[in-house]
Amino acid sequence: MLAEKQKGALRLTAVDRTAEREGLGAGMTLADARARTPGLRMVEADPAADLALLERLAEACRRYTPALALHAPDGIDLNLTGCADLFGGEAALLAEIAARFAFNLRLAVADTPGLAYATARFGRGGVVPIGVRAEALADLPIAALRIEADSVEVLRHLGLKRIGQIQDIPRAALGRRLGEAALHRLDEAMGLRAGPLDLKLEAPRFMAQRRMFEPIADETQVLQVTADLAADLVTALDTRGMGGRRFRLDLFRVDGAVKRLGVATGAPLRDARRIAALFVERLAGLNEGLEADFGFDQLRLTAEVADALRPEAADLLDVGDLAGGTEALADLADRLAARTGARIVRLAPGDAHRPERACKAVALGAPVDWSAEAPARFESAPLRPLRLFTPPQRIDVPMAEAPEGPPRRFTWRRVVRTVVRAEGPERIEPEWALDDADASVRDYYRLEDETGRRYWVFRQHRYDASPAARPGKPPLDKDAPPEPPPTPTWRLHGLFG
Amino acid sequence: MFQPPNLIDLRGRIAAIERNTPKGGRRARGGLRAEDIGAAGLKRALSFGPEAVDTRFGLGGLAFGAHQAAAGPGDRTAVAVFAVLLLARLFKAWPDRSALLVQEAETLQEDGALYGPGLHALGLDPGRLALVSARDGAEALRIVDEATRSGAVCAVVGDLRGGARKLDLALTQRLNVHAQQTSTLTLLLTPDLDGTSAAMSRWRVATAPSRAPRRYLGGPTLDLELVRNRLGRPGRWTLEWSSEDEAFRLATPLRPPVVLTPVHRSDAPFVAFPGDRAPGAGGEAEGRVAAHGGR
């Protein structure tokens, strides 16, 4: 017997058959139970562990269908649409589930979740034939509808104990007595309305799965089956004119564990060969291998995200060899992402003149157009560096060397560099919309040192560096000389090579 | 369309060359003969511009295959400039193709990231350059290998640091063969030229002082040393890049100007160091100092 503290006293939450025969039931306090039957064995209830067990059970049930939901504390709802055939029919599926798990299970298959719930818990279980909802519901007690306990009490007082008795009552009267919720429940069970649980149980549209006669553990065999699944999936995608953007391969082990592998593509894909190739890369990139142990007996390939695929793009995908061009590069990008997770990017012009914002990295598929920008050079000399440091690096410029113009000498990374040539200044001001109020004005210089290396260096100062602009601090002594303007700081922003 | 080489024919040619070379296996002077090059199925990827450079290669320029360029610690941006300018030449010769550049993640911190406007200023369309960042050197090499084998791009540039230590004869030979088969120019940028390599050409790159008049910077100027060349003899040149030709030019040697002519560049920003005198007013000595770079 399990006991738990409820409503201020230790109450029983579950009893076994012997205790049930003694007359004990859930909800009874432990003291009463002990009084009735002295020789009790009590175990503390652990709802967290129960939930964990339920979740593990649900994981193991994913092999039957991906669309399932927990019905805490002790139930699982599975949407078997289209899945029963793989297991030889609904009755065979129920038999297999009963055989697989060593629990005392009450199973039922019906048209609607509400009816299945009612049949499993309050009825005989088994497979309810299609379309006989009203008759199947008629014999079940009203509590099977999952309506409020007080409503059930109200109906019991009225002498209504079975669902069949309330099916004929006009709905307006029922609604007045029991409330809208009860009416909803009845409609759900009858299949006249979709309950909130139904939405969670929606099965994915594009799915292909296979059961193995004998479990497979070898990587090549797994890839072979994946290729077959991809071919099946592609036919389903084809009929809808869609391509998959994200695919997931579920490998179900004989002992119930599930291995999940996902790949994503830049553009919608409907080519079975390329999908299979992506999974080849994905498997190759696994650090720990497949962990097949005794083998997998079921594989399922799902297209989790699918987009419309334009016909002309599809024609190009059907070409035998992808020789050059953007398709081949996109394929390479997908394969590299599947194997290593590395993303291929391109540089696009940013919409700002501040140098660190003038360039941004975008995904491979995004459009990049530099033709609108004029190349920043004067004759053959580039005005922008090849490499940019973020953030700009500090350099030391001795005060005496740079009164107004570019520095004649500076120290960067502990090497003193003597400037031989200089061009500039190029003033870049902060952008009022994007920078905050105390961002600085920069005067950029292009410098070359004696070895020929070129640097992009700026002097940074504020708009108005005079003492009068500094807020708050009145001068300590009126006769003191005015403070000198703050020394500007120099930074290295990039290298030209 | 590019035809893959006939392997049996190629093996026969190689056997003939090996029989004909003197003892010790040294290659005959001048490298491969023209007919050997043709039979080997090598194809020219790009030309440099100046004839003095292009005639060093039997094909008139760099061939599709694996090449290696090395620069010391201070010149890493210079070798990147070299790679970018080669890509610019390549894009000019082969429109509608793209290139892939592979970087190691830790070099971004030390060297800085590639800057789009800078690429654009050097004459390269950044839209045709794809970038990928690898976790470490081994992964960078794997990506370079994968990209070369796929033939999806016409050039693969690998900016290697730790990965350079893993380059050996077998790996570079494999890259070479794949690159020739898929018409890809695979350029490996390494910190040094240690280790054996089967690359078609090996370069040492350094910056060179600018040759522009007065104190202007001018176009990029590089000191290139062709250390090994499988299609010809080695050499050494100082090249500068010209944007209007979109090609390299042999840099004029540093020499004082005979007559100092004033340069009118009214729209270019110009700065004069304090103490400089106006042009023409005793400026010859100043001009000479400027041309020598202050040395």
Interface residues (C-beta under 8 A of the other chain):
Chain A: L322 A323 G324 G325 T326 A328 L329 D331 L332 A333 R335 L336 T340 A342 R343 I344 V345 R346 L347 A348 P349 P355 A358 C359 A361 L364 V368 D369 W370 E373 P375 A376 R377 F378 E379 S380 A381 P382 L383 R384 P385 L386 R387 L388 F389 T390 P403 E404 G405 P406 R408 T418 V420 R421 A422 E423 G424 P425 E426 Y445 R446 E448 E450 T451 G452 R453 R454 G494 L495 F496 G497
Chain B: G74 D75 T77 A78 A80 V81 V84 D96 R97 S98 L100 D111 G112 A113 L114 Y115 G116 P117 G118 L119 H120 A121 L122 G123 D125 P126 G127 L129 A130 L131 V132 S133 A134 R135 E139 R142 I143 E146 A147 S150 G151 A152 V153 C154 A206 T207 A208 P209 S210 A212 R215 Y216 L217 G218 G219 P220 T221 D223 E240 W241 S242 S243 E244 A268 P269 F270 V271 A272 F273 P274 A290 G293 G294 R295
